Amino acid sequence: MFTQTKKKIYIIGSNPYDFFDLTIESIEILSKSELIILSRKFEKTFISTLKKNNNKFIFEDELTKKGGVALWRKILNLFSNYNVISHLCAGDSLLFSNGTKQKDFFESYKIKVQNILGIIEVVNWLNNQNDLLTNRKKNSSITFFEIFDLKKIFEILEFNKFEKLVIKIERNNDLLDILDLIKKNKKIMVKTKIIGKGGFEETKKNIKIKSPNDYLFFIIEK
């Protein structure tokens, strides 16, 4: 059994398509980490930069095909050989990467945890498209849904209490449900964008989530 008090994990938010979108703090932490864990879905140039810096890393896809608790248990086992581990997550480490739940999981095993915030991929994509999330002239607002809840989404649409919604979708059934919801509520005038992980190209049809690590951002605008 390892001594947990000496163990620490950093949950680092990142843009998987650009290593240099990492904060200076994140890069410093990675340089001091004994092991880095990330997905094979990260851009090749991102991974090659880690190699150039002689960082030791493991792909989470090789630890388990599942995410969430199944992955965290695999990482927990690695603390038998390492004291400081960094887990690179796509997007913000708290908002869209189960950062709070992951933090609670490791702390329950007396592992120290620090969340390092990163760029939310959908924000980066919208900014590159000159389609900013908020309109300063109108002092507009944005609502994020981290956990899919069709009932709450319906209530927001029904009462028209929104300016822009960003909904993370991880299952095909949820995508079908929200498309059906939009179709049925014809009185709601919205403009939708479905942005897929892996290039964030706007897709209007034939979209499908193929693996547990894939997800979409569904954006609804008034």
N, C-alpha and C positions, 0 to 999 in steps of 0.2 A: 504493500500500500504506500502511495506517495504522500509526502507532507504537503497538504494543500496550501498552507499559509505562504509558501514560497512560489506558488503558481499564479500566473496571471494571463488573461486573454484580452486582447484588444479587438473589438468589433469595429472595423474601419469601413466607412462608406466610400465608394469610389465610382468613377465613370469607367466601366469595363472596356471602353474603346479608346481611352487616352490616359496613359500612366501619369502624364503631367497635369492632369486635373486634380490629382491628389494634393491635399494641403501639405505645407512644409512640415507640420506636426506629424502627419501620417507617414511621410517619407522617412523622417527621423526615427519613428517607432519601428518601421519595417527594417531599417538598418540594424536595429538593436534586437530584433526578434530572432529567436532560435529557429522558428519554423513559421512559414506563411502558408495559409490554406486559401485556395481560391478555386473558381470553377474553370473548366476547360473552355467555357463560352467566352472568357475574356479574350480580347484581341491578341493576336500573335505578337504584335509589337509590345504590348503590355507585358506579356510573359518573357519575351526576349530581354526586356529592360531589367527584369528581376534576375535573369541569368547573368547579365553583364555585371550586375552589382553583387554577384556571388551569393544571392539570397537562396536559402534552402526552402523549397516549397513542395506541397503535395496538392494534387487536384482533389477537391471534395467529391467529384464524380467517381473517383477510384475508391473512395472510402465507402460510399453507399450511393445507390441510385435514387434514394429518397432524400428529401430535405427535412427541415424542422428537427424534431427531437431525435430522429434516427441518425441524422448527421451529427448533432451535438454530442450524442453518446459516443460516436466514433472519435470525435475530437477529444472528448474527456479521457478516453483511453490513451491518447497520445501524451498526456501529461505524465505518464509513467517514465517517459524518456526526455521530456522537455519542460522547462520552467516558464518560458515566455512564448506564447503563440499569438500570432495575428491572423484574424479571419477577415479576408477582404470580401465585402458584400457589394453587390451591384446597387447603386443608388444610395440614398440616405440610410445610415445604419439604424436609425430609429423608426422613421416613417414608413418605409416600404420593405424592410428586411427582417421583420420580426425581432428587431433589436431588443425590445423590452422583454419579450419572452425568453430570448436567448440569454439575456443578462440574468433573469430570474433563475433559469436552469442552472447555469454555472455557479451562481452564488449559493444555490442550495447544496452544492458540493464543496463549499468553502473556497471556491476559486475566485480570485479578485477579477473584476471586470471593468473595462473602461470603453465606453462608446465614443468613437471619433466620427463626427458628422462629415458627410460628403455631399456630392452633387446629386440631386434627383434627376435621373436620366431624362424624364419627360420634360422637365424644365429646361434642360440643356438643349433638347431637340427643338422645343418651341422657340427658344431664344435664337437659335440658328436659323429658324424659318421666319424670323422677325414677327412672330406671333406671340407676343408676351402674354404671360398668364393674367396679368392685371392691367387695367387701363388707368393710368394716373390722373387723366383728365376727369374721369368719372369717379375716381377713388373706388374702383370696383374691387370685389372680393373673390376669393376662390375657396372651394371646399374640397378637401381630400378624403377619399374613402380608402382606408388601408384594408379593412376587412369588409368583404362584400356582404351587403345587407339589402336585399331587394325591397323589403318593406320600407326601410328608412329612405332609400333612394326614391321610391314611389311617393312618399310623403313630401319630400323636397320638391319633386316635380309637380305634384298635385297642387301644392300651395304656392308654387312659383317663387319660393324663397331661395333663390340662388342667382348667381351671375355666371359662374363657370364651375362645373364639377369635374374632378379628375378621379376616376375610379380604377383601381387596380383589379384586374381579372386574371385568375389563375386556373379557372376550369372552363371547359367548353360549354357546359350546361349553364353556367352563370352568364356567359356571353349571349347564349341563345335567349335566356330569360330577359336580359336587359334590352336586347333587340326587339323582343316581343312586347316589352313594356312600352318602348318608344313608339312602336307601330300602333298599339291600341290607343294610346293617349294622343289622338290626333290634334287635340286642342292645344297641346304644348308645342310651341314653336321653338325648336332647338336645331342647332347645327352640330353634328356629331363627327368625331374623328376617332379612328381606331388605330393606335400606334403600337406596332409590334416590337418586341425586344429583338435586337439583332440588326439595327439599321434604322429603326423607327420610321419606316416609310408608311405613309398613310395608306391604309387598305380598306376597301369598301365591301369586298365580298370574298368568299372562299377562304376565310381566315380560320385558322385552327391552331389550338395549343397542342403541341406534339409531345412534350415531356414535362415532368413535374417541376423542372427548373425554368420553364418558359412562362411568360406572362404577357399581358397586354395592358395598355393604358387606354381607357375609354373616356374621351373628353366630350362633355355636353356643354354647349354654350347657348345662351339666350339669343 
